[in-house]
């Protein structure tokens, strides 16, 4: 009887604590171990000792100071005791609609379009996607620091995006002399946003770099693909864009015509200059020859003049000579 109890206890112990204590970590996973609810730390190191905290403002560094913990890399099998717990997360890159609200899926038109107000008080709709992944360098914030990291990141992203939309101004173009040219169409913020989507996406990438230190999530990239104005102003914006395109076309044609005339004028100047040089060249050569003949004496000059006169007489049809009395 006693032997059976001991054997049964040993079998239960092996199954309960030995076999169930084995675990593995997948290729796209990272894991952290807690002992009696406390994560295993790397000494006294914190995220402030990591370069990811460089994107934080001075007022945020104390608030988002998380300990660095020991990360269990892919592989296994590993072993844990009953008082230890393993927390696994996936670090694979994920994609979602930027209008998606994880706490209220019905918001933002069922997660399809995000509303924002421009600087000229127009309510516009934004569509696009964001790519994100859990930060391997700040697992503590992702697992224990924030209750719902993805919801915090989405709220942070949307607030930054709406602030940028509300204050966005198109950058001026640089002219040939390096000075900024005036914007042809002023005050139409939706047009400015549509023409500068790349700048808007780059701004969002820069501003969201701190999400890794804040919430343990890396915003890999944001891609805003569409900016739709309200239906009541769509026709007015189309008319403005048509007028703007016509003005741009006229300016381009005028510039091309002016450039063509400048080129033609330069070519005409070059041709006239070459003609003048062609007329001057024989005279310069004749002056050189006369100088050489003069150096050889007066007889050479008289012979040269006689030769020239004979040539002229041979080409003349009539000669009028003065007869001295």
SERO-4910 file (N, C-alpha, C, O; in steps of 0.05 Angstrom, whole numbers):
BEGIN
 pado doro    nc1    nc2    nc3   cac1   cac2   cac3    cc1    cc2    cc3    oc1    oc2    oc3
  Unk    A     16    -24      0      0      0      0     17     25      0     14     43    -16
  Unk    A     36     26     19     54     49     21     71     52     -4     76     74    -13
  Unk    A     80     30    -15     97     30    -39     81     42    -63     92     57    -78
  Unk    A     56     35    -65     39     45    -87     35     75    -85     35     89   -105
  Unk    A     31     84    -60     28    113    -56     53    128    -64     52    149    -77
  Unk    A     76    117    -57    101    130    -64    105    131    -94    114    151   -105
  Unk    A     99    108   -107    102    107   -136     83    126   -149     90    139   -169
  Unk    A     58    127   -140     39    145   -151     47    174   -148     44    191   -166
  Unk    A     58    181   -124     67    208   -119     90    216   -137     91    238   -148
  Unk    A    109    197   -140    132    202   -158    122    206   -187    132    223   -201
  Unk    A    103    189   -196     93    192   -223     79    219   -226     82    232   -247
  Unk    A     63    227   -207     49    253   -208     69    276   -208     66    295   -223
  Unk    A     90    273   -192    111    294   -191    125    297   -217    130    319   -227
  Unk    A    132    274   -230    146    275   -256    128    287   -277    137    304   -292
  Unk    A    103    280   -278     85    290   -298     79    320   -293     78    336   -312
  Unk    A     74    326   -267     65    354   -261     88    374   -262     83    396   -272
  Unk    A    112    367   -253    133    387   -251    156    383   -270    170    402   -277
  Unk    A    160    359   -280    182    354   -298    173    356   -327    184    372   -342
  Unk    A    154    340   -335    145    340   -363    132    366   -371    137    377   -392
  Unk    A    114    376   -353    101    402   -360    119    426   -356    111    448   -363
  Unk    A    142    422   -345    161    444   -341    179    449   -366    194    468   -366
  Unk    A    176    432   -386    191    435   -410    176    453   -430    152    451   -432
  Unk    A    191    470   -444    178    488   -463    199    495   -485    223    492   -481
  Unk    A    189    505   -507    206    513   -529    197    541   -537    175    550   -532
  Unk    A    215    556   -551    210    583   -561    213    581   -592    233    573   -602
  Unk    A    191    589   -606    191    588   -635    210    607   -648    221    625   -635
  Unk    A    214    604   -674    233    622   -689    226    651   -688    243    668   -687
  Unk    A    200    657   -689    191    685   -689    182    694   -661    167    714   -659
  Unk    A    191    680   -641    182    687   -614    206    694   -597    229    687   -602
  Unk    A    200    709   -576    219    715   -554    204    710   -528    179    713   -527
  Unk    A    218    703   -507    205    697   -482    220    710   -459    243    715   -461
  Unk    A    205    714   -438    216    725   -413    205    708   -390    183    698   -391
  Unk    A    222    704   -370    215    687   -347    211    704   -322    226    722   -317
  Unk    A    189    698   -308    184    711   -282    186    690   -260    177    667   -263
  Unk    A    199    698   -238    202    680   -215    186    693   -192    192    714   -183
  Unk    A    165    679   -184    146    690   -164    135    717   -173    131    735   -157
  Unk    A    130    719   -200    118    744   -211    138    766   -217    130    786   -228
  Unk    A    163    762   -212    183    783   -218    201    774   -241    212    752   -241
  Unk    A    203    791   -262    218    785   -285    248    785   -279    258    801   -262
  Unk    A    262    767   -291    291    765   -287    305    789   -301    302    793   -325
  Unk    A    319    805   -286    331    830   -295    360    826   -302    373    807   -293
  Unk    A    371    845   -318    399    845   -324    413    866   -306    419    888   -315
  Unk    A    417    858   -282    430    876   -262    412    900   -257    388    898   -253
  Unk    A    425    924   -258    410    949   -254    406    964   -280    400    988   -280
  Unk    A    409    951   -303    406    965   -329    377    971   -334    359    956   -327
  Unk    A    373    995   -346    346   1003   -353    346   1012   -383    367   1012   -396
  Unk    A    323   1019   -393    321   1028   -421    335   1054   -425    341   1061   -448
  Unk    A    340   1069   -403    355   1094   -406    384   1089   -414    398   1107   -423
  Unk    A    394   1065   -409    421   1057   -416    422   1047   -445    444   1041   -455
  Unk    A    399   1046   -458    398   1036   -486    394   1059   -505    380   1078   -498
  Unk    A    406   1059   -529    402   1081   -548    373   1086   -556    368   1108   -567
  Unk    A    355   1068   -551    327   1072   -559    315   1095   -543    295   1107   -552
  Unk    A    326   1102   -520    315   1124   -504    324   1151   -514    315   1172   -503
  Unk    A    341   1152   -534    350   1178   -545    327   1194   -557    328   1218   -559
  Unk    A    306   1180   -566    283   1194   -579    264   1205   -558    245   1220   -566
  Unk    A    268   1200   -533    250   1210   -512    257   1239   -505    281   1246   -505
  Unk    A    237   1255   -498    243   1281   -487    253   1279   -458    250   1258   -445
  Unk    A    265   1301   -449    275   1300   -421    253   1296   -401    257   1283   -381
  Unk    A    229   1307   -406    207   1303   -388    195   1275   -388    180   1268   -370
  Unk    A    202   1259   -408    192   1232   -411    211   1211   -401    203   1188   -397
  Unk    A    236   1217   -397    256   1197   -391    250   1183   -364    254   1159   -362
  Unk    A    242   1199   -345    236   1187   -319    210   1170   -319    208   1150   -306
  Unk    A    191   1179   -335    165   1165   -337    168   1138   -351    155   1118   -343
  Unk    A    185   1137   -372    187   1112   -388    214   1099   -383    229   1093   -401
  Unk    A    220   1095   -358    245   1082   -350    238   1053   -341    227   1049   -320
  Unk    A    244   1034   -358    237   1006   -353    263    989   -349    283    996   -361
  Unk    A    262    969   -332    286    952   -329    291    934   -353    272    926   -366
  Unk    A    316    929   -358    322    910   -380    321    882   -368    332    876   -347
  Unk    A    308    863   -382    304    836   -372    318    816   -390    325    822   -413
  Unk    A    322    792   -379    335    771   -394    316    760   -414    293    753   -408
  Unk    A    325    758   -439    308    748   -461    316    720   -468    340    714   -471
  Unk    A    296    702   -470    301    675   -478    297    673   -508    276    679   -519
  Unk    A    319    665   -521    319    664   -550    306    639   -561    300    621   -546
  Unk    A    300    638   -587    287    614   -599    304    589   -594    329    590   -595
  Unk    A    291    568   -590    304    542   -585    290    526   -563    267    531   -558
  Unk    A    304    508   -552    293    491   -531    299    461   -536    313    455   -555
  Unk    A    289    444   -520    270    451   -498    284    463   -474    307    456   -467
  Unk    A    270    482   -461    279    495   -436    263    483   -413    242    471   -417
  Unk    A    273    488   -389    259    478   -365    252    501   -347    268    520   -344
  Unk    A    229    499   -334    221    519   -314    209    504   -290    198    482   -293
  Unk    A    212    516   -266    201    505   -242    172    515   -239    163    533   -253
  Unk    A    157    501   -222    129    509   -219    124    538   -211    104    549   -218
  Unk    A    143    550   -196    140    577   -187    150    598   -208    150    622   -204
  Unk    A    158    587   -231    166    604   -253    145    604   -275    131    584   -279
  Unk    A    143    626   -289    124    629   -311    138    640   -335    155    658   -333
  Unk    A    130    630   -359    142    639   -384    122    656   -399     99    648   -403
  Unk    A    131    679   -408    115    698   -424    127    699   -452    150    709   -456
  Unk    A    112    689   -471    121    689   -499    107    711   -515     84    717   -511
  Unk    A    122    723   -533    110    743   -552    122    738   -580    144    727   -583
  Unk    A    106    745   -600    115    743   -627    128    770   -636    117    791   -630
  Unk    A    151    768   -649    164    792   -659    162    795   -689    176    810   -701
  Unk    A    143    780   -701    139    782   -730    126    809   -736    110    819   -721
  Unk    A    133    820   -759    121    845   -768     92    841   -776     86    823   -791
  Unk    A     75    859   -766     46    857   -772     38    883   -785     51    904   -783
  Unk    A     16    882   -799      5    904   -814    -25    908   -806    -39    888   -804
  Unk    A    -33    933   -803    -61    938   -798    -69    965   -809    -52    982   -815
  Unk    A    -95    969   -813   -105    994   -822   -101   1015   -800   -106   1010   -777
  Unk    A    -91   1039   -808    -85   1059   -788   -110   1070   -775   -109   1084   -755
  Unk    A   -134   1064   -786   -159   1073   -774   -170   1053   -754   -191   1058   -742
  Unk    A   -156   1031   -750   -166   1010   -732   -162   1018   -703   -141   1027   -696
  Unk    A   -183   1015   -688   -183   1021   -659   -186    995   -644   -208    983   -644
  Unk    A   -164    985   -631   -167    958   -618   -186    957   -595   -196    936   -589
  Unk    A   -192    980   -583   -211    980   -561   -240    985   -570   -259    979   -555
  Unk    A   -244    995   -594   -271   1000   -605   -270    995   -635   -267   1015   -650
  Unk    A   -273    971   -644   -271    965   -673   -292    980   -690   -287    983   -714
  Unk    A   -314    989   -678   -334   1003   -693   -326   1032   -698   -339   1046   -715
  Unk    A   -306   1042   -684   -298   1070   -688   -285   1074   -715   -276   1055   -728
  Unk    A   -283   1099   -723   -270   1107   -748   -282   1092   -772   -268   1080   -789
  Unk    A   -309   1092   -773   -324   1080   -795   -316   1050   -798   -309   1040   -819
  Unk    A   -318   1036   -775   -311   1008   -773   -282   1002   -781   -276    982   -793
  Unk    A   -265   1021   -773   -236   1017   -778   -228   1020   -806   -207   1008   -814
  Unk    A   -242   1035   -822   -235   1038   -851   -224   1065   -858   -208   1068   -876
  Unk    A   -231   1086   -843   -223   1113   -850   -220   1130   -824   -237   1129   -807
  Unk    A   -198   1145   -823   -193   1161   -799   -199   1190   -806   -191   1201   -826
  Unk    A   -215   1203   -788   -222   1231   -792   -202   1249   -779   -191   1243   -758
  Unk    A   -196   1272   -793   -178   1292   -783   -187   1319   -794   -199   1321   -815
  Unk    A   -180   1340   -779   -188   1367   -786   -163   1382   -796   -142   1382   -782
  Unk    A   -165   1395   -819   -142   1409   -830   -141   1437   -819   -158   1445   -803
  Unk    A   -120   1452   -826   -116   1479   -815   -137   1498   -824   -142   1519   -811
  Unk    A   -151   1493   -847   -173   1510   -856   -200   1499   -849   -220   1504   -862
  Unk    A   -200   1482   -827   -225   1472   -815   -241   1455   -834   -266   1456   -834
  Unk    A   -228   1438   -849   -242   1419   -866   -238   1391   -854   -216   1383   -847
  Unk    A   -261   1377   -851   -260   1350   -840   -253   1331   -863   -269   1327   -882
  Unk    A   -230   1318   -862   -221   1301   -884   -217   1273   -874   -212   1269   -850
  Unk    A   -219   1254   -892   -215   1226   -885   -188   1215   -895   -180   1222   -917
  Unk    A   -175   1200   -878   -148   1189   -884   -149   1159   -885   -162   1146   -868
  Unk    A   -136   1148   -904   -133   1119   -906   -104   1112   -909    -88   1127   -920
  Unk    A    -97   1088   -899    -69   1079   -901    -64   1056   -882    -83   1045   -870
  Unk    A    -40   1048   -880    -32   1025   -864     -7   1031   -848      8   1050   -855
  Unk    A     -3   1016   -827     22   1018   -811     33    990   -807     18    971   -805
  Unk    A     59    988   -805     73    963   -799     86    966   -772     97    986   -766
  Unk    A     84    945   -756     94    946   -728    103    919   -720     95    899   -732
  Unk    A    119    918   -698    127    893   -686    135    898   -657    142    921   -650
  Unk    A    134    878   -641    143    880   -613    173    884   -612    188    873   -628
  Unk    A    181    901   -593    209    909   -591    224    888   -573    217    884   -550
  Unk    A    244    876   -585    260    856   -570    277    870   -549    285    858   -529
  Unk    A    282    896   -553    300    911   -534    284    923   -511    296    935   -494
  Unk    A    258    921   -512    242    932   -490    218    914   -485    195    923   -486
  Unk    A    224    889   -479    202    870   -473    187    876   -448    164    870   -445
  Unk    A    201    888   -429    188    894   -403    164    913   -407    142    908   -396
  Unk    A    168    934   -424    145    952   -428    123    938   -442     99    943   -436
  Unk    A    129    921   -461    108    907   -476     93    887   -459     68    885   -461
  Unk    A    107    872   -441     94    852   -425     83    862   -399     61    853   -391
  Unk    A     97    880   -386     88    888   -359     84    918   -355     70    926   -337
  Unk    A     96    934   -373     94    963   -368     68    976   -376     58    995   -364
  Unk    A     55    965   -398     31    976   -409     10    954   -411     17    932   -420
  Unk    A    -14    960   -403    -35    939   -403    -42    930   -432    -46    906   -437
  Unk    A    -44    949   -451    -50    942   -479    -31    959   -496    -39    981   -505
  Unk    A     -7    949   -502     13    965   -517      3    974   -544      7    997   -552
  Unk    A    -11    956   -558    -19    963   -585    -40    986   -585    -39   1004   -602
  Unk    A    -58    986   -565    -78   1007   -563    -64   1034   -557    -72   1055   -567
  Unk    A    -44   1033   -540    -29   1058   -533    -14   1068   -558    -14   1092   -563
  Unk    A     -2   1050   -573     13   1059   -597     -6   1070   -618      0   1091   -630
  Unk    A    -29   1058   -622    -48   1068   -641    -59   1095   -633    -61   1113   -649
  Unk    A    -65   1099   -607    -73   1125   -597    -52   1146   -601    -58   1169   -609
  Unk    A    -27   1139   -595     -4   1157   -599     -1   1165   -628      3   1188   -635
  Unk    A     -3   1145   -646      0   1150   -675    -22   1168   -685    -16   1187   -700
  Unk    A    -46   1163   -677    -69   1179   -687    -67   1208   -677    -72   1227   -692
  Unk    A    -59   1212   -651    -56   1239   -641    -34   1255   -655    -38   1278   -661
  Unk    A    -12   1242   -661     10   1255   -676      1   1262   -704      7   1283   -714
  Unk    A    -13   1243   -717    -22   1247   -744    -42   1270   -746    -40   1287   -763
  Unk    A    -61   1271   -728    -81   1292   -728    -69   1320   -722    -77   1340   -734
  Unk    A    -49   1320   -704    -35   1345   -699    -20   1355   -724    -19   1379   -729
  Unk    A     -8   1336   -738      7   1344   -763    -12   1353   -784     -6   1373   -798
  Unk    A    -35   1340   -788    -55   1348   -808    -65   1376   -801    -69   1392   -820
  Unk    A    -69   1382   -776    -81   1408   -768    -61   1431   -772    -70   1454   -773
  Unk    A    -35   1425   -773    -15   1447   -775      1   1445   -801     21   1459   -803
  Unk    A     -6   1428   -819     11   1423   -842     11   1446   -861    -10   1458   -867
  Unk    A     35   1454   -871     38   1474   -891     58   1464   -912     78   1452   -905
  Unk    A     51   1468   -937     68   1458   -959     95   1473   -958     95   1497   -956
  Unk    A    117   1458   -960    143   1471   -962    146   1486   -989    137   1475  -1009
  Unk    A    158   1509   -988    163   1524  -1013    184   1511  -1030    202   1498  -1020
  Unk    A    182   1514  -1056    201   1503  -1074    225   1522  -1078    221   1547  -1078
  Unk    A    248   1512  -1081    272   1528  -1085    275   1535  -1114    273   1518  -1132
  Unk    A    281   1561  -1119    286   1570  -1146    314   1565  -1155    330   1552  -1140
  Unk    A    321   1575  -1179    348   1570  -1189    369   1584  -1172    392   1574  -1170
  Unk    A    362   1607  -1159    381   1621  -1143    382   1611  -1114    395   1624  -1097
  Unk    A    367   1590  -1108    366   1579  -1081    345   1591  -1063    342   1582  -1040
  Unk    A    331   1612  -1072    310   1624  -1055    284   1608  -1058    280   1594  -1077
  Unk    A    267   1611  -1038    242   1597  -1037    222   1611  -1055    218   1635  -1052
  Unk    A    209   1596  -1072    188   1608  -1089    161   1607  -1075    157   1590  -1058
  Unk    A    144   1626  -1082    118   1627  -1069    101   1604  -1079    103   1596  -1103
  Unk    A     83   1594  -1062     65   1572  -1069     43   1584  -1086     31   1605  -1079
  Unk    A     37   1572  -1109     17   1583  -1128    -11   1583  -1116    -26   1602  -1120
  Unk    A    -18   1561  -1102    -44   1559  -1091    -41   1559  -1061    -31   1539  -1050
  Unk    A    -50   1580  -1047    -47   1582  -1018    -73   1577  -1004    -94   1582  -1015
  Unk    A    -71   1565   -980    -94   1562   -963   -110   1537   -969   -130   1533   -955
  Unk    A   -103   1521   -988   -117   1496   -994   -101   1473   -982    -84   1461   -996
  Unk    A   -106   1467   -957    -89   1448   -943    -92   1420   -954    -72   1405   -954
  Unk    A   -115   1412   -964   -119   1385   -974   -101   1381   -999    -89   1360  -1002
  Unk    A   -100   1401  -1016    -82   1400  -1039    -53   1397  -1031    -38   1381  -1042
  Unk    A    -45   1413  -1010    -18   1411  -1000    -12   1383   -989     10   1372   -994
  Unk    A    -31   1372   -975    -27   1345   -963    -25   1324   -985     -8   1306   -983
  Unk    A    -42   1326  -1005    -41   1306  -1026    -14   1307  -1042     -4   1286  -1050
  Unk    A     -4   1331  -1045     21   1334  -1060     46   1327  -1044     68   1324  -1055
  Unk    A     43   1326  -1018     66   1321  -1000     62   1297   -982     69   1297   -959
  Unk    A     50   1276   -993     45   1251   -977     72   1239   -968     73   1228   -946
  Unk    A     92   1241   -985    118   1229   -977    129   1244   -953    139   1231   -934
  Unk    A    128   1270   -953    138   1285   -930    121   1279   -905    132   1277   -883
  Unk    A     95   1276   -908     78   1269   -885     85   1242   -874     87   1239   -850
  Unk    A     90   1222   -891     97   1195   -881    124   1196   -867    128   1183   -847
  Unk    A    144   1211   -879    170   1212   -866    168   1226   -839    182   1218   -820
  Unk    A    151   1247   -837    148   1260   -811    136   1241   -790    145   1241   -767
  Unk    A    117   1225   -798    105   1206   -780    125   1185   -771    125   1177   -747
  Unk    A    142   1176   -789    163   1157   -781    182   1169   -761    190   1155   -742
  Unk    A    190   1194   -764    208   1207   -745    195   1210   -718    207   1205   -697
  Unk    A    170   1220   -718    156   1226   -692    150   1201   -677    148   1202   -652
  Unk    A    147   1178   -690    138   1153   -677    162   1136   -669    158   1113   -661
  Unk    A    186   1145   -672    209   1130   -664    210   1124   -634    221   1104   -626
  Unk    A    198   1142   -619    198   1139   -590    179   1118   -580    179   1111   -556
  Unk    A    162   1106   -598    143   1086   -589    157   1061   -578    146   1047   -561
  Unk    A    181   1056   -588    196   1033   -578    204   1036   -549    202   1017   -533
  Unk    A    213   1060   -541    220   1065   -513    195   1069   -496    196   1064   -472
  Unk    A    173   1079   -507    149   1084   -492    134   1059   -486    128   1053   -463
  Unk    A    127   1044   -507    108   1022   -504    119    994   -512    105    974   -510
  Unk    A    144    993   -521    156    967   -528    147    957   -556    148    934   -561
  Unk    A    137    976   -573    129    968   -600    144    986   -620    146   1010   -616
  Unk    A    154    974   -640    169    988   -661    150    994   -684    139    975   -696
  Unk    A    145   1019   -690    129   1026   -714    148   1026   -738    164   1045   -742
  Unk    A    147   1004   -753    166   1000   -775    163   1021   -797    182   1032   -807
  Unk    A    138   1027   -804    133   1046   -825    103   1053   -825     86   1037   -817
  Unk    A     98   1077   -835     70   1086   -839     67   1093   -868     84   1106   -880
  Unk    A     44   1086   -879     39   1091   -908     11   1102   -910     -8   1088   -911
  Unk    A     10   1129   -912    -16   1143   -916    -20   1144   -946     -5   1156   -961
  Unk    A    -41   1131   -955    -46   1128   -984    -68   1145   -995    -68   1151  -1019
  Unk    A    -87   1155   -978   -109   1170   -989   -118   1192   -970   -118   1189   -945
  Unk    A   -124   1215   -981   -135   1238   -966   -160   1247   -982   -158   1258  -1003
  Unk    A   -183   1242   -970   -209   1248   -983   -223   1272   -970   -228   1271   -946
  Unk    A   -228   1293   -985   -242   1316   -974   -272   1310   -971   -282   1290   -982
  Unk    A   -287   1327   -956   -316   1324   -954   -329   1326   -982   -319   1340   -999
  Unk    A   -351   1312   -986   -364   1312  -1012   -373   1340  -1021   -372   1346  -1045
  Unk    A   -381   1357  -1002   -391   1384  -1009   -369   1402  -1020   -376   1422  -1033
  Unk    A   -344   1396  -1015   -322   1413  -1025   -306   1399  -1048   -287   1411  -1058
  Unk    A   -314   1375  -1055   -299   1360  -1075   -300   1375  -1102   -279   1377  -1115
  Unk    A   -324   1385  -1110   -326   1399  -1136   -311   1425  -1136   -298   1432  -1156
  Unk    A   -311   1439  -1113   -296   1464  -1112   -266   1459  -1113   -252   1474  -1127
  Unk    A   -257   1438  -1100   -228   1431  -1102   -220   1423  -1130   -198   1429  -1139
  Unk    A   -239   1408  -1143   -233   1400  -1171   -230   1425  -1189   -212   1425  -1206
  Unk    A   -248   1445  -1185   -245   1469  -1201   -219   1484  -1195   -206   1494  -1213
  Unk    A   -212   1486  -1170   -187   1499  -1162   -163   1485  -1174   -145   1497  -1184
  Unk    A   -163   1458  -1173   -141   1443  -1184   -139   1446  -1214   -117   1448  -1225
  Unk    A   -163   1448  -1228   -162   1452  -1257   -150   1479  -1263   -134   1481  -1281
  Unk    A   -159   1500  -1249   -147   1527  -1253   -117   1527  -1247   -102   1539  -1262
  Unk    A   -110   1514  -1226    -81   1513  -1219    -65   1499  -1240    -43   1508  -1247
  Unk    A    -76   1477  -1251    -62   1462  -1272    -59   1479  -1298    -39   1479  -1312
  Unk    A    -81   1495  -1304    -80   1513  -1327    -59   1534  -1324    -44   1540  -1342
  Unk    A    -58   1546  -1299    -38   1567  -1294    -10   1555  -1296      8   1567  -1307
  Unk    A     -6   1531  -1285     20   1518  -1286     28   1512  -1315     51   1516  -1322
  Unk    A      8   1504  -1331     14   1498  -1359     22   1524  -1374     41   1524  -1390
  Unk    A      7   1546  -1369     14   1571  -1382     42   1581  -1374     57   1591  -1390
  Unk    A     48   1578  -1349     74   1586  -1339     96   1570  -1352    117   1580  -1360
  Unk    A     91   1543  -1354    111   1526  -1367    115   1533  -1396    138   1534  -1405
  Unk    A     93   1538  -1410     95   1546  -1438    110   1572  -1441    127   1575  -1459
  Unk    A    103   1592  -1424    117   1618  -1426    147   1615  -1419    164   1627  -1432
  Unk    A    153   1599  -1400    181   1594  -1393    196   1581  -1416    218   1588  -1422
  Unk    A    183   1560  -1428    196   1547  -1451    200   1566  -1474    221   1565  -1487
  Unk    A    180   1583  -1480    183   1602  -1502    205   1622  -1496    221   1628  -1514
  Unk    A    207   1632  -1471    228   1650  -1464    256   1637  -1466    275   1649  -1476
  Unk    A    258   1612  -1457    283   1598  -1459    291   1594  -1488    314   1596  -1495
  Unk    A    271   1588  -1506    277   1584  -1534    287   1609  -1547    306   1609  -1563
  Unk    A    274   1632  -1540    283   1658  -1551    311   1665  -1542    327   1675  -1557
  Unk    A    317   1659  -1517    343   1665  -1506    364   1649  -1522    385   1659  -1529
  Unk    A    358   1623  -1526    377   1606  -1541    380   1616  -1569    403   1617  -1580
  Unk    A    358   1624  -1583    360   1634  -1610    377   1660  -1611    392   1664  -1629
  Unk    A    373   1678  -1591    388   1703  -1590    418   1697  -1586    435   1710  -1599
  Unk    A    424   1678  -1569    452   1671  -1565    464   1660  -1591    487   1666  -1598
  Unk    A    448   1644  -1605    458   1632  -1630    463   1654  -1651    482   1653  -1665
  Unk    A    444   1674  -1652    447   1696  -1671    472   1712  -1665    486   1720  -1683
  Unk    A    477   1717  -1640    501   1732  -1632    526   1717  -1640    545   1729  -1650
  Unk    A    526   1691  -1636    549   1675  -1644    554   1676  -1674    576   1678  -1683
  Unk    A    532   1674  -1690    535   1675  -1719    546   1702  -1728    564   1703  -1745
  Unk    A    535   1724  -1718    545   1750  -1726    574   1754  -1717    589   1767  -1731
  Unk    A    580   1744  -1694    608   1746  -1685    627   1731  -1704    648   1741  -1710
  Unk    A    619   1707  -1712    635   1692  -1731    638   1706  -1758    659   1705  -1771
  Unk    A    616   1719  -1767    617   1734  -1792    637   1757  -1790    653   1762  -1808
  Unk    A    636   1771  -1767    654   1794  -1764    683   1784  -1763    701   1797  -1775
  Unk    A    688   1761  -1750    715   1750  -1749    724   1742  -1777    747   1745  -1784
  Unk    A    705   1731  -1793    712   1724  -1820    719   1748  -1837    736   1746  -1855
  Unk    A    706   1771  -1833    713   1795  -1848    739   1807  -1838    754   1818  -1855
  Unk    A    745   1805  -1813    770   1817  -1802    794   1800  -1809    816   1811  -1813
  Unk    A    791   1774  -1811    814   1756  -1815    830   1763  -1840    855   1765  -1839
  Unk    A    817   1767  -1864    833   1774  -1888    848   1801  -1885    870   1804  -1895
  Unk    A    835   1820  -1872    848   1845  -1868    873   1843  -1850    894   1855  -1856
  Unk    A    871   1826  -1829    894   1822  -1812    917   1808  -1827    940   1815  -1824
  Unk    A    910   1789  -1844    930   1775  -1860    943   1794  -1880    967   1794  -1885
  Unk    A    926   1811  -1892    937   1831  -1912    956   1850  -1898    977   1858  -1909
  Unk    A    949   1859  -1874    966   1878  -1859    993   1864  -1853   1014   1877  -1854
  Unk    A    992   1838  -1846   1017   1824  -1840   1034   1822  -1865   1059   1825  -1864
  Unk    A   1022   1816  -1888   1037   1814  -1913   1049   1841  -1921   1073   1842  -1929
  Unk    A   1034   1862  -1918   1044   1889  -1925   1068   1896  -1906   1087   1909  -1915
  Unk    A   1066   1888  -1881   1088   1894  -1863   1114   1880  -1871   1135   1891  -1870
  Unk    A   1111   1854  -1880   1134   1839  -1890   1146   1852  -1915   1170   1854  -1918
  Unk    A   1128   1860  -1934   1138   1873  -1958   1152   1899  -1953   1172   1906  -1966
  Unk    A   1142   1914  -1934   1154   1940  -1927   1182   1936  -1916   1200   1952  -1921
  Unk    A   1185   1914  -1901   1212   1908  -1890   1232   1901  -1912   1256   1905  -1909
  Unk    A   1222   1891  -1935   1240   1883  -1957   1248   1907  -1975   1264   1904  -1994
  Unk    A   1236   1930  -1970   1244   1953  -1985   1222   1964  -2002   1201   1952  -2005
  Unk    A   1226   1989  -2013   1206   2002  -2028   1201   1989  -2055   1179   1990  -2065
  Unk    A   1222   1977  -2066   1218   1963  -2092   1198   1941  -2090   1183   1936  -2109
  Unk    A   1199   1926  -2068   1180   1904  -2064   1151   1914  -2063   1133   1902  -2073
  Unk    A   1148   1938  -2049   1121   1949  -2047   1111   1958  -2074   1087   1954  -2081
  Unk    A   1129   1970  -2091   1121   1979  -2117   1113   1955  -2135   1093   1956  -2149
  Unk    A   1128   1934  -2133   1122   1910  -2148   1095   1898  -2139   1080   1888  -2156
  Unk    A   1090   1898  -2113   1065   1887  -2102   1041   1903  -2112   1021   1893  -2120
  Unk    A   1045   1930  -2112   1023   1947  -2121   1018   1943  -2151    995   1943  -2160
  Unk    A   1039   1940  -2166   1035   1935  -2195   1020   1909  -2200   1004   1908  -2218
  Unk    A   1027   1889  -2184   1014   1863  -2187    984   1865  -2180    967   1853  -2193
  Unk    A    978   1880  -2159    950   1884  -2150    935   1899  -2172    912   1892  -2178
  Unk    A    947   1919  -2183    934   1935  -2204    928   1918  -2229    907   1920  -2241
  Unk    A    947   1901  -2236    943   1884  -2259    920   1865  -2254    904   1859  -2272
  Unk    A    918   1854  -2229    895   1837  -2223    869   1851  -2225    849   1840  -2234
  Unk    A    869   1876  -2216    844   1892  -2217    837   1898  -2246    813   1896  -2253
  Unk    A    857   1905  -2262    852   1911  -2290    841   1887  -2305    825   1889  -2323
  Unk    A    851   1863  -2297    842   1839  -2311    813   1832  -2306    800   1820  -2322
  Unk    A    803   1841  -2282    775   1835  -2276    756   1858  -2284    732   1854  -2284
  Unk    A    767   1881  -2290    750   1904  -2297    741   1903  -2326    757   1895  -2343
  Unk    A    717   1911  -2332    707   1913  -2359    712   1940  -2371    714   1942  -2396
  Unk    A    715   1960  -2355    720   1987  -2366    738   2002  -2346    734   2000  -2321
  Unk    A    757   2016  -2357    776   2030  -2339    776   2059  -2348    780   2066  -2372
  Unk    A    773   2077  -2329    773   2105  -2335    799   2116  -2323    804   2115  -2298
  Unk    A    816   2126  -2339    842   2136  -2330    843   2166  -2333    832   2177  -2353
  Unk    A    855   2179  -2316    858   2209  -2316    882   2215  -2334    904   2204  -2330
  Unk    A    878   2232  -2353    899   2240  -2372    910   2267  -2363    895   2287  -2361
  Unk    A    935   2268  -2359    947   2293  -2351    954   2309  -2376    965   2297  -2395
  Unk    A    949   2335  -2376    955   2352  -2400    986   2355  -2403    995   2369  -2421
***
